[in-house]
Amino acid sequence: MENEEMRLRREKDAVERLHDEVAERARRLDELIRNAVSETERRERNWIAEKVNEWNAREAKLSEKCEHLCERIRQSGIDQTTIQEQSSTIKLLQANLEACRQKLAHSEGKLTEMESKLRHVHDYDEIKEENVKLRFELDNGVMAERLKAKEIEVGNLERRMKLVEEAATLRVRELKLQLKLMTEKLEKKSAECRKYRSSVTAAEHVVAVEPSRSSQNKLLPLSLSESLSSASANSSSSFDRNLRSRLKNLDQLSHQLDVSLEKYRSGYRRRGRADRHSFVNVTQGDMQKAHTHPDSEFEVAISEAGVSAPEIRPRDGLPTFITPLMTSTPLSTMDDRIAKASVNKLTTLEEASAETVPVA
């Protein structure tokens, strides 16, 4: 019994201690809850105060904007009334401007009429002065100027003829130089041929003197020497033929050049005679018409004084360069090139001479 009572007391003490602990814990929890609630309430009050301040600030800004908008609306009304007043003023100014434009157009029409009248009067005075000057110039210097222009033209033609003759002489010198170079080349080639023939004949003599070789060994060098001699003879004959043909071509070209030069000279003489005859006829007719038509005579004199004769450049037809002949080009191709170039040059010279001949 005593043990049971002691156990019950211990359990009672344990229960009381547990009750006290639970009460303490409840008290602590109540205190924590009260603290949390008070903190939350404080935060909410602060947040509400901040929001109230923010809304108050926004309300102040909006009220300020509203006042500004009201001011702008009032200003726009004032501007609208001002614009209406100005538009009425502008309409009046436009009406005045249109009236001024009409007056200006009327004044410009009158001004153009007056200018045209003044121009006619001024042109008449200028024409009278020019007519007096033209008659004076016609009486004094027209014939002298015409004679001077004809003399200048004749001098130009003489200078051109001299240039053509100089070009022809240069071409003849060029052909002579080419002929000289070809003769020198022929002499060199003939000397080489003679030297080659002498060496071939010496080789034939050496082959004929050797008695110890057989008949077959003798026949081979002899046939070789015969073939070499025949080849040298053929080459020399072909070279002679080429040289003769080239000399013949050069003779033909020189003959063609002489003929073309003679044609050009004859055409120049005929043209000079025709120009002199036409000039005499024109001067006689002008002297007869000088008293009847002075104005037309002056116009004819001006047109004749403005005529410019075209220049003939002899270098286009007869160039003075010399092509070298001692090159590695074959003789046949050199002949073809020289012939083509000379024919082209001679045709241009003949065309120039034909152009100078007057039509009868």
C-alpha atoms as one frame of an Amber mdcrd trajectory, in Angstrom:
protein
   0.000   0.000   0.000   2.674   2.392   0.844   4.441   1.608  -2.434   1.231
   2.172  -4.313   0.699   5.465  -2.540   4.236   6.602  -3.304   3.790   5.671
  -6.937   0.544   7.619  -7.068   2.191  10.654  -5.488   5.016  10.496  -7.960
   2.546  10.284 -10.819   0.575  13.175  -9.310   3.744  15.231  -9.056   4.581
  14.362 -12.644   1.119  15.342 -13.766   1.329  18.639 -11.887   4.735  19.389
 -13.368   3.367  18.569 -16.832   0.379  20.804 -16.167   2.670  23.622 -15.118
   4.802  23.157 -18.217   1.716  23.164 -20.419   0.466  26.305 -18.722   3.865
  27.948 -19.199   3.933  26.990 -22.811   0.402  28.302 -23.299   1.353  31.542
 -21.634   4.397  31.867 -23.917   2.319  31.106 -26.974  -0.256  33.702 -25.957
   2.507  36.234 -25.532   3.985  35.385 -28.946   0.560  35.654 -30.542  -0.051
  39.017 -28.929   3.379  40.255 -30.103   2.751  38.986 -33.660  -0.689  40.576
 -33.759   0.641  43.881 -32.489   3.505  43.783 -35.043   1.099  42.967 -37.848
  -1.250  45.728 -36.800   1.652  48.156 -36.660   2.825  47.158 -40.164  -0.689
  47.439 -41.523  -1.103  50.868 -39.986   2.236  51.961 -41.526   1.277  50.541
 -44.951  -2.123  52.219 -44.762  -0.464  55.512 -43.805   1.980  55.212 -46.742
  -0.848  54.444 -49.148  -2.839  57.375 -47.814   0.140  59.673 -48.320   0.715
  58.274 -51.821  -2.916  58.758 -52.790  -2.833  62.276 -51.381   0.261  63.051
 -53.505  -1.368  61.609 -56.632  -4.517  63.576 -55.891  -2.439  66.758 -55.652
  -0.711  65.990 -58.996  -4.005  65.222 -60.701  -5.553  68.399 -59.368  -2.545
  70.336 -60.677  -2.879  68.664 -64.088  -6.571  69.436 -64.103  -5.863  73.081
 -63.442  -3.222  73.073 -66.213  -5.686  71.496 -68.655  -8.322  74.032 -67.743
  -5.802  76.791 -68.388  -4.900  75.280 -71.761  -8.589  74.981 -72.676  -9.104
  78.632 -71.849  -5.967  79.553 -73.877  -7.150  77.478 -76.843 -10.476  79.283
 -76.767  -8.667  82.612 -76.808  -6.440  81.385 -79.685  -9.472  80.204 -81.633
 -11.102  83.593 -81.366  -7.808  85.232 -82.433  -7.546  82.862 -85.422 -11.073
  83.689 -86.499 -10.279  87.384 -86.349  -7.016  86.844 -88.288  -8.779  84.702
 -90.941 -11.201  87.528 -91.611  -8.239  89.920 -91.881  -6.452  87.489 -94.264
  -9.521  87.323 -96.501  -9.502  91.094 -96.755  -5.770  91.067 -97.546  -6.271
  88.397-100.237  -8.945  90.503-101.881  -6.593  93.498-101.853  -3.763  91.313
-103.242  -5.910  90.062-106.103  -6.797  93.626-107.003  -3.100  94.569-106.923
  -2.258  91.591-109.172  -4.820  92.667-111.723  -3.388  96.169-111.702   0.143
  94.722-112.061  -0.882  92.544-115.019  -2.456  95.548-116.712   0.710  97.583
-116.063   2.917  94.747-117.422   0.861  94.602-120.612   1.315  98.312-121.127
   5.037  97.960-120.347   5.527  95.178-122.931   3.750  97.275-125.539   6.011
 100.211-124.791   9.114  97.965-124.863   8.133  96.528-128.247   7.635 100.027
-129.633  10.978 101.124-128.194  12.688  98.016-129.613  11.308  98.698-133.084
  12.555 102.261-132.930  15.968 101.161-131.614  16.283  98.382-134.222  15.484
 100.850-136.973  18.248 103.173-135.762  20.737 100.288-135.491  19.848  99.052
-138.973  20.449 102.515-140.387  23.853 102.736-138.675  24.847  99.240-139.811
  23.737 100.014-143.359  25.983 103.078-143.413  28.915 101.062-142.027  28.386
  98.241-144.510  28.295 100.604-147.456  31.499 102.254-146.254  33.243  98.890
-145.789  31.963  97.691-149.161  33.359 100.746-150.883  36.759 100.521-149.178
  37.890  97.030-148.117  35.818  94.193-149.572  37.818  93.661-152.749  41.122
  93.930-150.894  40.029  91.337-148.348  38.851  88.995-151.092  42.146  89.270
-152.973  44.041  88.693-149.742  41.984  85.572-148.972  42.647  84.183-152.458
  46.383  84.869-152.099  46.397  83.076-148.739  44.610  80.093-150.288  47.095
  79.935-153.180  49.991  80.103-150.703  48.472  77.264-148.678  48.121  75.141
-151.805  51.744  75.816-152.755  52.921  74.824-149.277  50.880  71.621-149.456
  52.372  70.832-152.864  55.863  71.317-151.450  55.058  68.989-148.562  53.781
  66.344-150.978  56.921  66.656-153.116  59.121  66.358-150.025  57.210  63.253
-148.960  57.641  61.785-152.446  61.390  62.431-152.381  61.603  60.839-148.942
  59.745  57.805-150.270  62.153  57.555-153.218  65.087  57.747-150.802  63.490
  55.022-148.715  63.132  52.760-151.773  66.733  53.456-152.775  67.913  52.620
-149.264  65.927  49.378-149.333  67.457  48.529-152.723  70.929  49.244-151.361
  70.328  47.028-148.320  69.042  44.238-150.548  72.097  44.453-152.827  74.372
  44.288-149.801  72.468  41.277-148.529  72.727  39.682-151.983  76.480  40.213
-152.010  76.788  38.608-148.567  74.668  35.635-149.600  76.600  35.197-152.864
  79.901  35.292-150.927  78.551  32.635-148.570  77.460  30.526-151.556  80.871
  30.821-153.192  82.541  29.868-149.923  80.208  26.905-149.513  80.828  25.747
-153.102  84.599  25.969-152.649  84.377  23.874-149.460  82.205  21.295-151.267
  84.646  21.043-154.192  87.554  20.612-151.744  85.673  17.788-150.027  85.070
  16.124-153.405  88.800  16.291-154.221  89.700  14.753-150.853  87.262  11.896
-151.411  88.615  11.208-154.912  92.261  11.027-153.698  91.737   8.260-151.059
  92.650   4.887-152.834  92.300   2.475-149.872  88.505   2.669-149.533  86.158
   0.305-151.285  83.871   1.228-154.136  80.834   1.503-151.836  82.703   3.829
-149.479  83.664   5.959-152.481  80.126   6.140-153.843  78.603   7.367-150.576
  80.671  10.594-150.217  80.307  11.297-153.908  76.543  11.002-153.747  76.515
  13.120-150.599  78.626  15.795-152.252  76.397  15.728-155.337  73.298  16.115
-153.194  74.896  18.976-151.267  75.975  20.693-154.464  72.496  20.266-155.950
  70.907  21.610-152.725  73.258  24.586-152.720  72.483  25.223-156.383  68.745
  25.032-155.707  69.016  27.353-152.691  71.126  29.839-154.652  68.709  29.728
-157.595  65.681  30.239-155.281  67.460  33.122-153.547  68.234  34.676-156.936
  64.611  34.300-157.978  63.401  35.888-154.739  65.863  38.711-155.123  64.856
  39.333-158.736  61.176  39.326-157.800  61.845  41.780-154.958  63.815  44.069
-157.249  61.003  43.861-159.785  58.465  44.775-157.092  60.575  47.733-156.012
  60.827  48.935-159.614  57.063  48.658-160.005  56.485  50.568-156.766  58.843
  53.354-157.794  57.100  53.550-161.189  53.676  53.727-159.498  54.969  56.430
-157.177  56.224  58.496-160.107  52.903  58.100-161.924  50.899  59.100-158.817
  53.124  62.126-158.214  52.742  63.212-161.829  48.950  62.842-161.577  48.908
  64.929-158.418  51.033  67.643-160.004  48.870  67.775-163.123  45.697  67.907
-160.998  47.179  70.699-158.884  48.084  72.680-162.021  44.592  72.229-163.486
  43.019  73.229-160.191  45.223  76.332-159.931  44.279  77.402-163.459  40.569
  76.781-162.761  40.755  78.727-159.478  42.446  81.656-161.167  39.916  81.637
-164.014  36.953  81.425-161.604  38.453  84.175-159.421  38.782  86.486-162.424
  35.183  85.797-163.466  33.908  86.336-159.923  35.780  89.594-159.496  34.452
  90.893-162.828  30.876  89.972-161.902  31.286  91.532-158.460  32.553  94.766
-159.945  29.474  94.876-162.181  27.060  94.151-159.283  28.734  96.445-156.733
  26.586  99.464-157.584  23.266  97.615-157.906  23.222  95.269-154.876  25.598
  96.509-152.149  23.953  94.586-149.309  23.987  91.209-151.095  27.592  91.861
-152.198  28.630  92.415-148.621  26.951  89.148-147.546  28.752  87.249-150.346
  32.077  88.791-149.289  31.531  87.739-145.687  30.623  84.177-146.713  33.692
  83.897-148.951  35.990  85.311-146.281  34.734  82.673-143.817  35.575  79.701
-146.095  38.415  77.578-144.705  40.109  75.102-147.061  40.776  71.661-145.573
  44.380  70.715-144.938  46.022  67.765-146.705  48.514  66.009-144.478  51.103
  64.318-146.692  52.365  62.134-143.862  49.115  60.160-143.912  49.716  59.195
-147.528  53.530  59.027-147.511  55.114  58.176-144.158  58.852  58.695-143.884
  59.766  55.776-141.639  62.141  53.038-142.926  61.508  49.396-142.101  64.643
  47.351-141.390  65.388  44.569-143.908  68.186  42.659-142.104  65.867  40.607
-139.892  64.999  36.971-139.428  61.787  37.326-141.518  61.752  35.255-144.756
  62.190  37.119-148.022  58.781  36.162-149.391  56.898  37.519-146.361  58.998
  40.697-146.430  58.085  41.167-150.119  54.376  40.707-149.379  54.444  43.196
-146.486  56.346  45.839-148.468  54.048  45.415-151.466  50.850  45.710-149.379
  52.083  48.782-147.469  53.278  50.498-150.644  50.042  49.790-152.515  47.995
  51.245-149.631  50.171  54.358-149.510  50.002  54.829-153.277  46.210  54.438
-153.325  45.861  57.151-150.663  48.125  59.436-152.713  46.097  58.776-155.873
  42.843  59.493-153.996  44.269  62.789-152.720  45.352  63.742-156.240  41.931
  62.781-157.648  40.195  64.952-155.050  42.277  67.963-156.035  41.297  67.673
-159.741  38.305  70.029-160.456  35.231  68.712-162.206  34.948  70.144-165.737
